[in-house]
Amino acid sequence: MDDQTQQRIQNQFQARHSLWTPKCGLLSFSPLYILSENLIPPGNPYHERMILSHVSHPQHLYSSFHILVLYAPAGVPSTRRAFFASVLAIINHPELGIDPQQLIITGDFNYSYLRPRLSANASTDWLAFLEGNMYDCMHHNDLHTVPTFQRPSKTSSTLDYIFVSKDTLAHHLISNNIDKLKPDWTDHNMLTITLTFQHIPIGPGLWKANPILLQNASFTAKLDSKLDHLADAMSSAHTPQANWDALKSELKKWIRTQGRRLANQRSTKLRDLQQQRIDILQSNESNDRRLEQLSTIDPQIHQRSLFD
């Protein structure tokens, strides 16, 4: 991943912390989840394909954990087996202090649990480690059979995973999903999970208007009208600073109300479309029939995507 792409993603999501390699990225959107430096030894032959970070709270209000991001090699199975053997060696490295009970592993594994001869694509020790210690979060709500990758030829596969510690973090899993993204961004779908941690009291923080709202013609038209109304309401009896502060306060309340309304409308419709897509992929229809149905759903998802 080049510097320009990293910066575009950073600007789009306004991440508080981020780690990058040429092939992987890890972002935190909250000051409550602090990422350590990438703990993968630079001498590791696969260091561009891994990010390992220790995640902690600044006041230690939840138990810290490690997150491991992977992008396994495609192509030759022996290279992939060597890659996962290297990953397991890192997990077991005593100096890194990784607790398998406080671990999240995610990324593109470039193998599928839905295909035969799994051991040909990943080391048996790696598969045994996942089986004994980790939980595939897409099994929640039976999403583990939904394809996560689609080739231009329209063939699809399940290659991406999120694993969490089976005996600890898995008990905090409350939701998961697989969402279609715009094809000019990626040919992979987005996997998401929600884990509940101990409640952490926080203040309101710094509010910023979402710049994506300015791409909505209806919002910008209403914004022009609102600004005219607020300008007309300014009082000559007040100082310019007092009028400016009052305008900012009223405008902030109005934008937050409009933003929530538009976001709720959009997210509801997008969630409905994503669920229709999952239902199609899990149906017993022929592949041609599923592709025909997706050709109607996918453009609607792209139109409403966060990444317009």
C-alpha positions in Angstrom: 0.0 0.0 0.0 1.6 3.3 -1.1 1.8 6.5 1.0 -0.9 8.2 -1.0 -3.4 5.4 -0.3 -2.5 5.4 3.4 -3.0 9.1 3.7 -6.4 8.9 1.9 -7.6 6.2 4.3 -6.3 8.2 7.2 -8.1 11.4 6.1 -11.3 9.5 5.3 -11.6 7.7 8.7 -9.7 10.2 10.9 -8.0 7.4 12.8 -6.5 8.3 16.2 -3.7 5.6 15.8 -2.6 3.6 12.8 0.1 1.1 11.8 1.0 0.3 8.2 3.1 -2.1 6.1 3.1 -2.2 2.3 0.4 -4.9 2.5 -1.5 -4.4 5.8 -3.0 -1.7 7.9 -4.4 -1.4 11.4 -6.4 1.7 12.6 -7.9 2.7 15.9 -10.6 5.3 15.9 -10.7 5.9 19.6 -8.2 7.4 22.1 -9.3 4.6 24.4 -7.6 1.9 22.3 -3.9 2.7 22.0 -1.9 0.7 19.6 1.7 -0.2 20.3 4.3 -0.2 17.6 4.3 -3.1 15.2 5.8 -6.0 17.2 6.7 -8.1 14.1 10.5 -8.4 14.0 11.8 -6.5 11.0 14.0 -9.5 10.1 11.0 -11.8 9.6 10.8 -12.7 5.9 7.0 -12.0 6.0 7.1 -8.7 7.9 5.3 -6.8 5.1 2.4 -9.3 5.5 1.8 -9.0 9.3 1.0 -6.4 11.9 1.1 -7.3 15.6 0.1 -4.7 18.1 -0.6 -4.7 21.8 -3.8 -2.7 22.5 -4.3 -1.0 25.8 -6.3 1.7 27.6 -4.4 4.8 28.8 -5.7 4.3 32.3 -5.9 0.5 32.1 -9.7 0.4 32.4 -9.9 -2.9 30.4 -7.7 -5.9 30.0 -5.1 -5.3 27.3 -5.0 -7.6 24.3 -3.0 -8.3 21.1 -4.3 -8.0 17.6 -2.6 -9.7 14.7 -3.4 -8.6 11.1 -2.4 -11.1 8.3 -2.2 -11.1 4.6 -1.2 -14.6 3.6 0.5 -15.2 0.3 -1.6 -16.5 -2.6 -0.4 -19.0 -5.1 2.0 -21.7 -4.1 0.6 -23.7 -1.1 4.1 -24.4 0.4 4.8 -20.7 0.7 1.5 -20.3 2.5 2.2 -23.1 4.9 5.6 -21.6 5.6 3.9 -18.2 6.3 1.5 -19.6 8.8 4.3 -21.6 10.5 6.1 -18.3 10.9 2.9 -16.7 12.3 2.6 -19.4 14.9 6.3 -19.0 15.9 5.6 -15.3 16.5 2.6 -16.1 18.7 4.6 -18.5 20.7 7.7 -16.3 21.0 8.3 -15.9 24.8 9.7 -12.3 24.6 6.5 -11.0 23.0 4.3 -12.1 25.8 1.2 -12.9 23.8 -1.6 -14.5 25.8 -3.8 -16.7 23.6 -6.7 -15.9 25.9 -6.4 -12.2 24.9 -5.9 -12.3 21.2 -7.6 -11.3 18.0 -6.4 -12.6 14.6 -7.9 -11.1 11.4 -7.1 -10.7 7.7 -7.0 -12.4 4.4 -5.8 -16.0 5.0 -5.9 -17.0 1.3 -7.3 -20.4 2.2 -10.9 -21.5 2.8 -12.4 -23.7 5.5 -15.0 -24.6 3.0 -12.6 -26.3 0.6 -11.2 -29.8 1.0 -7.5 -30.6 1.8 -7.2 -27.7 4.2 -3.8 -28.9 5.5 -2.3 -28.4 2.0 -2.8 -24.7 2.3 -1.9 -24.1 6.0 0.5 -25.8 8.4 -1.2 -28.4 10.6 0.2 -26.8 13.8 -1.4 -23.5 12.8 -4.8 -25.2 12.2 -4.5 -27.0 15.5 -3.7 -23.7 17.3 -6.8 -22.0 15.8 -9.0 -25.1 16.6 -7.8 -25.3 20.2 -7.7 -21.6 21.1 -9.7 -19.4 18.8 -13.2 -18.9 17.6 -14.2 -18.0 14.0 -16.5 -15.0 14.6 -18.4 -15.6 11.3 -19.9 -18.7 12.8 -22.0 -16.4 14.9 -25.3 -16.0 13.0 -24.1 -18.7 10.5 -22.2 -16.2 8.3 -19.2 -18.5 7.9 -20.4 -19.8 4.5 -20.9 -16.3 3.0 -18.2 -15.5 0.4 -15.8 -12.7 1.3 -13.9 -12.4 -2.0 -15.2 -12.2 -5.6 -13.0 -12.4 -8.7 -13.8 -10.5 -11.9 -14.8 -13.8 -13.4 -17.6 -13.8 -10.8 -16.3 -16.9 -8.9 -16.3 -16.3 -5.2 -14.5 -17.7 -2.1 -14.4 -17.4 1.7 -10.9 -16.3 2.4 -11.1 -13.6 5.1 -11.6 -14.3 8.8 -11.8 -12.8 12.3 -10.7 -15.1 15.1 -10.9 -14.2 18.8 -9.9 -16.1 21.9 -12.3 -19.0 22.3 -12.6 -19.1 26.1 -12.6 -15.3 26.8 -13.2 -12.8 24.0 -15.7 -15.0 22.2 -18.1 -14.6 25.2 -18.1 -10.8 24.6 -19.1 -11.1 20.9 -22.6 -9.6 20.4 -22.8 -9.0 16.6 -21.1 -9.7 13.3 -21.6 -8.9 9.7 -20.2 -9.2 6.2 -20.7 -6.1 4.0 -20.2 -5.5 0.3 -17.9 -2.6 -0.6 -17.4 -0.7 -3.8 -15.4 -2.8 -6.3 -13.1 0.1 -7.1 -12.0 0.0 -3.5 -11.5 -3.8 -3.1 -12.6 -7.2 -4.4 -13.0 -8.3 -0.7 -16.1 -7.8 1.5 -15.8 -6.1 4.9 -16.1 -8.3 8.0 -17.1 -6.6 11.2 -17.7 -7.7 14.8 -18.7 -6.0 18.0 -17.2 -7.0 21.3 -18.5 -5.7 24.6 -15.8 -4.6 27.0 -16.1 -3.0 30.5 -18.0 0.3 30.3 -15.6 3.2 30.2 -17.0 6.6 31.2 -15.9 9.3 28.7 -16.7 12.9 28.1 -18.3 14.3 24.9 -15.0 14.9 23.2 -14.4 17.3 20.3 -17.3 17.5 17.8 -16.6 17.8 14.1 -19.2 17.9 11.3 -19.0 15.0 8.9 -17.6 16.4 5.5 -19.5 13.6 3.6 -22.7 15.6 4.4 -21.6 18.2 1.9 -22.0 15.6 -0.9 -25.7 15.4 -0.2 -27.5 18.0 -2.4 -30.6 18.1 -0.1 -28.4 18.8 3.0 -26.5 21.6 1.3 -29.7 23.3 0.1 -31.1 23.1 3.6 -27.7 24.4 5.0 -27.8 27.5 2.8 -31.3 28.2 4.0 -30.4 27.7 7.6 -27.4 30.0 7.4 -29.5 32.7 5.8 -32.0 32.3 8.7 -29.3 32.4 11.4 -27.7 35.5 9.7 -31.0 37.3 9.7 -31.5 36.4 13.4 -28.2 38.2 14.5 -28.8 41.0 16.8 -27.1 44.4 16.5 -27.3 44.7 20.2 -24.8 41.9 20.6 -21.1 42.0 19.9 -19.8 40.3 16.7 -18.2 37.6 18.8 -21.4 36.9 20.7 -23.3 36.7 17.4 -20.7 34.4 16.0 -20.7 32.1 19.1 -24.5 31.9 19.0 -24.5 31.1 15.2 -21.9 28.3 15.8 -24.0 26.8 18.7 -27.2 26.8 16.7 -25.6 25.5 13.6 -23.9 22.7 15.5 -27.2 21.5 16.9 -28.9 21.7 13.5 -26.1 19.8 11.7 -26.1 17.1 14.4 -29.8 16.6 14.0 -29.7 16.5 10.2 -26.7 14.2 10.3 -28.3 11.7 12.6 -31.5 11.7 10.5 -29.6 11.2 7.2 -27.3 8.6 8.8 -30.2 6.6 10.2 -32.0 6.6 6.9 -29.0 5.6 4.9 -27.8 3.0 7.4 -31.2 1.4 7.6 -31.5 1.1 3.8 -27.9 -0.1 3.5 -28.3 -2.7 6.2 -31.5 -4.0 4.5 -29.6 -4.3 1.2 -26.6 -6.0 2.8 -28.9 -8.5 4.5 -30.7 -9.2 1.1 -27.2 -9.8 -0.3 -26.4 -12.3 2.4 -29.7 -14.1 2.0 -29.0 -14.4 -1.8 -25.5 -15.9 -1.2 -26.9 -18.4 1.4 -29.8 -19.4 -0.8 -30.1 -22.7 -2.7 -30.5 -21.0 -6.1 -28.1 -21.8 -8.9 -24.9 -19.7 -9.2 -26.2 -18.0 -12.3 -29.5 -17.1 -10.6 -27.6 -15.7 -7.6 -25.3 -13.6 -9.8 -28.4 -12.3 -11.6 -29.9 -11.2 -8.3 -26.7 -9.7 -7.1 -26.4 -7.6 -10.2 -29.5 -5.7 -9.0 -28.5 -5.5 -5.3 -24.8 -4.6 -5.6 -25.2 -1.3 -7.5 -27.6 -0.1 -4.9 -25.1 -1.0 -2.1 -22.4 0.9 -4.0 -24.6 4.0 -4.4 -25.1 4.1 -0.6 -21.6 3.1 0.4 -19.8 5.1 3.0 -16.9 5.4 0.5 -18.6 7.5 -2.1 
